[in-house]
Every structure is written in structure tokens, then in C-alpha cells.
Amino acid sequence: MPRNQQLSVLVTGGAGYIGAHACKALAAAGYRPIAFDNLSIGHRDFVRWGPLVEGDIRDAAAVKTACQAHEVAAAIHFAAYALVAESVANPAAYYQNNVAGTLSLLDGLQQAGVNTIVMSSSCAIYGVPERQPIDEDTAPNPINPYGASKLMAERILSDCGKAYGLRWSALRYFNACGADPQSEIGELRARETHLIPRVMMWIQGHLESISVFGTDYPTPDGTAVRDYIHVCDLADAHVLALQRLLAGERGGALNLGTGRGHSVKQVLAEIERLTGARIRVSFEARRPGDPPTLIADPRRAREQLGFSTSRSDLETIIRTAWAWHQQAHPRKATTVRSS
């Protein structure tokens, strides 16, 4: 154990959106997060609750060195490419980073004697499921390289668990959103694709237009329905999963969601209500492969981890995200997009 009596946890992708929130949650729970990030996507100033080690998960020697230098007891693995369209256009990059990178990470951890890991997975492994809500017994059927890469990484963890005694959990989240209530960190990407931050960036004058894809889905208002979960609730779930593994209990794959769905139009209406903006969108045709509805069955995470969401109501998600965006991306002075 480190001399400060805190367990050190290697957090790959710890300078990114979800990884940084997890580092804050780990520190609040008494752990010492070691952010391991190559900063290709993450942000140096998001690393505030422990040291930053600049490194790449594809470099097993660098992983081993970081673990030994900081006396790491376990890892939480967020480092991955996560843009669906990009994965279709450049699948090799996704398999190199998300699959080969996970193998190299595990190699470095094994060399350092670290045999406990929680991995960030995704509901993208399910593809277009035949039933809703989606439980963990739903057959995986990814429809893009991103989802396939996450499923492959889960299989690697499972096989390494059987062969080498690796203790692992894979947390399959649905739509991560919101921001730290203190606005210290939030959703900030060079190429933003998610609905809530894109709309807020448009309100502030940083984007020229907003597109909504699909208005003819078999949903109450014709737009796609998704299960939105606050990033701080996700971070808390990682701490719970880690604690379970460190206590010697069984891991495995778990869904993280609320069990409730909101349509795109419902999200837009709530953003209007809370920001005072009047949002203008361009309605476009459906994108191939986008399911009408994705809603988690969260019962297994509740039963195994004692996990429940406390910030994932739509109002809290949007209020925290809007507060972050106002602080991080001030409105352009020449832009007026509110009533």
C-alpha cells in the first residue's frame, strides 16, 4: 500500500470527460487516482485530484512503469476512441486503440502485478436490440466497429479472468451527459457529437446549426428515445464496482442507465425551458443503424453494486451541463439566441 495509506488507482483516459469525473469521485472516496492519458483527446487541466502520467495504453512498458512508480492496486480503463461514424470510416484505428490497446494495457498491468480492472464499455455492443428495456442477457449484436471493439475488449477481460485470475467488471453505459455540479469539469471535445452539448454550443454561438436525424421513428413524438445518465452517477458506479472487486467479490458486465427514456424533442424542450433559448433545428432523415429506442434495465447494477442514480433526472443533467458550458464557452458577444 502507498505510504499515504491510500490505494492508488490507475485511471486510463483520466484527463477525459468521464475519466476526470471518475478521478474526482475516487478522490472523494479516499483513493489516489493516477491519470494515465496521452492527451490526444483529454485535457491537462482536467487532472486535479492526483498526478498525471502522460502515456499511451498501447505501450505496455509505460503502463508497467506507471503502476510500479505509484504502487497501483487497480485500474479503471476509460481510454478509447468513441465516435461511431469515425469508427465506420476508420475501423482499423478503433481496433488498434480499443482492442490492441486493451491487450497492451493488460500486459503492462500483469507485469506490474495488478489484477483488478473496471472497464468502460457501452450499450453499443447490443446494436439494434429486439426488446426494451435492455438487460445484460440481451444478445450482443454490434452494428459498427466502435460497438464491436468494446465487445471484443469485454471478451478479452472475460478470457483473462478465466485464464489468469483477472478480477474485472465491464460497465455498459447508455447516454452519458451532464457535468460536475461545481463546474470544475464537463463535456469538452474538439469534435462534439452529442446532442446536449451541441445544442448548448449552438445557443452560445459556437455552432452554426443543429440537426436532428429522424422524425418518423415509432416513438411518441417520432424522434429517437434514449436513456440519459448523469456523468457523476456513472463515476460513482465505477467506484462501487472497484470496491466490489477489491473486496474479492464477483465482477462481470453490468448496464448503467436509469430505466427511463427521453426523446430528442423532450430534451430540446427542457433545454429551452431551463436556458430561455429558442432552439432552431434542421430535421434530417434517419441515419442508418440508429435504433428508435435504447433504454437500460438497471436492475442488475442495483442488485450487485447497490447502485442507483441520484442526479440523472433531465433537469439536473441540463442544469449542470448548462452551468459548465456558460463557464467553459462564454457566449459570443454578437450572438443572440434567446427570448
N, C-alpha and C positions, 0 to 999 in steps of 0.2 A: 504494500500500500504506500502511496506517496507520503512524504514526510509531514505534509499538512493534514494528514488523516482524511483527505478527500479522495474518493475514487476518481481517477481521470478517465474520461470517455473520449475516444477519437470520433469526431463528427465530420465525415467526409461531406463536402459541399456545405460546410458550416458558415460560409460567407454568403450563401444564397438566401432566398426568401423563406422557405420553410426551415432550412437548416439553421439560420440565425435565430428564428423563434424557438427552435428546439434547444439551442445553446442557452438562451435566456431561461427557459423552463428547467433545464438541467441545473444551472447555477442556483436557481431558486430552491431546487430540491436537495441541494447540498453536494452536487457533483462538480467536477472541474472539467468543463468542455474544452477540448483541444480541436480547434477548427483546422481541418486539413483541406485545402482548396487551392486550385491552380489559378483562381481569379479570372478565368475566361468568361464566366457569367456572373460570379459573385462579386461582392463589394467589400473592399478592405475595411471601410468604416462601419460595416455591419458586425464586425468581430469585436465585441465589447465585454464579454463575460469569461474570457480565457485567452490563451495565446493563439496566434495564427501560425500555422506551419504551411508555407507555400509548397505544394507538391501535387502530383498527379496520381490518381488511383491506379493508373496503368504502370506505375513504377513501384514494383514490389519492394525494392530495396529502400526507397524513400518511406514507404509505409512502415517497414520494419524499424527503420531508424527513428521515426517519429514516435512509434509505440514504446521503444526502449528508452528514448530520451525523457519521455513524460510518464513512464511507468503506467501505461494504459491498461485498464482492466477489461474494457469492452468497446465496441464500436457501434455507431449509428450511421447508416450509409444512405446519404441523400444524393451524392454526386452522380448526375445522369443528365443526358440530353432528354428533353421532354416536349418537343414540338411535333405534333402528329404530321402535319403537312411536310415539314422538313424531313421527317423520318421516311416518308414515301419517296421524296426526291433524292435523298442520300442515305439509303439504308445501311450501307457499309459503315458510315460514321457512327450510327446508332449501335450496331453490333460490336464495333470496336470499343466504344466507350462504355456502353451499358452492360455488355456481356463479357467481353475480354477484360474490361476494366474491373468488373466484379471478381473475375478469376484472379487477376493480379492482386487485387486488394486482399482477397482471402489468403493468397500465398504469403503476402507480407505479414498479415495478422498471425498466420500459423507459425511462421518463422520467429515471431516475437512472443509466441506462447499465448496469444489472445484467442479465445474460442467462443466468444459471445458476440452476437451481432443482431441488430434490428435494422431491417432494410425498408426503405421507402418503395412501395410498389404502387399499383394503380388499378382502378376499375377498368382501364383499357384492356386488361387481359381477358375480359368477358366478351368483348366485341359487341354484337347486337344480341343481347340475351332474349330467350324466348319467354321469360316470365319476370314480373316485377312484384315486390322488391327483390333484389338480387342477394342471395345468401352465398356463403362460401362453398356450398355444394353445387352451385351452378357450373356447368361445364365451361372451362376456358375456351375461347374461340376468338383470339385477337384478329383484327381485320387490318392492322397496319404494323409496320416494323417497330414502332415505339412499344405498342402493347406486346408484340411478340418478344421483344428484348427483355421486358420486365418479367414475362412468364418464364423465359429461359433462365434469368437470374434467380427466380424463385426455385426452379428445378435444381440449379446448382447448389443452392443452400440446402435443399432437402437431401440431395445425394451426399453432400459433405457432412450433413448431420448424421446420416446413417453410417458413413464410412469412417469418419474421423471424430465423431462425438461433438461436432459443432452445435452449439446452442443458438437457435435462430428464431426470429419472427419476421414475417413479411406483412406490412400494413398496407392494405389496398385502399387508397383513399379515392373519394369521389371528387367534388369540385372544391379545391382549397381556395379560400378567399379571406377577406378582411385583413386587419393589421393589428399590431401591438397596441393595446389601449393607451399606452403612454406615448405613442407615435415615435418611438425610438427607431423602429424598423418597419418595413412594409413591402409592398409588391412593387419592385422596381427592376424592369428588364429593358435591355436595348431594343428588343423586338417583342412588344407586348401583344399577346393574342387573346387574353381572357376578357370576358365581357365587362365585368365591373370596373377594372382599372382603365380599360379602353374608353368607356363612357365618361369616366371622370377626367381622363386626359383630354377628351373632346370638349367637355364643359370648360376646361381651363384654357382651351385654345391651342393645345399641343397636337391635336389630330384634326384633319380636315373633314373627315366623315366617319360615320359609324354604319356598319352593315349588319343586318340580321338575316341569317340564312334559314329560310323555310318558314312559311306561314300556313302550310297545309298539312301539318302533322295531325295524327289522330289524338289530339290533346284538347283540353277545354277551350283554349284560345288559338290553337293552330301552331303555336311556337313550341320549341323543344323544352322539355321539363328536365331539370337536373337537381341533384341533391347537393346543396351548398353547405360546407362545413368550415367553421372558422379556423384559421391557421393556429391560433392559440390552443384550441381544443385538440387539434392534430398534435401539436407539440407535447401537450400533457399526455396523450396516448402513447407517444414514444417513450416517455419517462416510465409510465406504468408497465409497458412491455419490457423495457430494460430491467426494471426491478423484479419482474416475474422471472426472467431468465437468470438473473444473478442469484435469486433465491433457490435456483435449481428446479424450477417448475417447467412444465412443458410449453413449448412455443408453437410455431406454425403460422398459417396465413389467416389474417383477420380483415374484414371490411371495416372501414371507418367512414361513417356517414351519420345522418340524422334520422333516416327513415321517412323524411318529408321531401316533397319535390316542389320546386317553384319554376314557373315558365319564364321565358325570356321577357315577355311583356310584363309579367308581375315584377320582375327585377327592375325593369326600366321605370315602371310606375313608382316603385318605392324609392328609387334614386331621385326621381323628380320631387317626390314629397319631402324628402329629407334635405335636398340641396337647394330647392327652389328653382332649379333649372327647368327649361322646357326642351326636351330632347328631340332632335330630328334624326331619324334613322332612314337608311335606304334598305328596303326589303328586297332580298335577293332569293334566288332559287335555292333549294336544299343543296347541301354539299353531300356528295356520295359517301355513304357509310355512316352518316350521323344518325344514331338511334333516336327515335321520338322521345324516349323516356329512359333515364338512368336513376334509379333510387336504390339506396342500400338497405339491406336488412341488417341492422346493427346489433342484433341480439347476442351474437357470439362474443363480440368485444365487451359487451356489458357483463356477460356471464363470466368470461375468463379473466378480464382485466379490471372489472369494476368500473369501466369507462362509461361516462355519459357526457353529453355536450352541455356546456353552460353558457356559451357565447354565440351559438350558431343560429339564433333567430335572425331573420333577414334584416331587421332594423339594426341590431348590434353589428352585424357584418358590414353594412353600408356606412353606419356612423363612424366606425373605426377606420375603414378604408378612406372615407372622405377626409377625416381629420389628418390622416397620413399624407394624402395627396395634396392637401392645402399647404402642408408644411414642406413637403418634398418638391412639389412642382407648382410654385405660385402661378396664379392666373396671369396670362399675358395681358398687359395693360390695355391693348387695343381691342380685346375680345369681350363681347357682352353676350352671354348665352344664358341668361337667367331672366325670370319675370320681374 
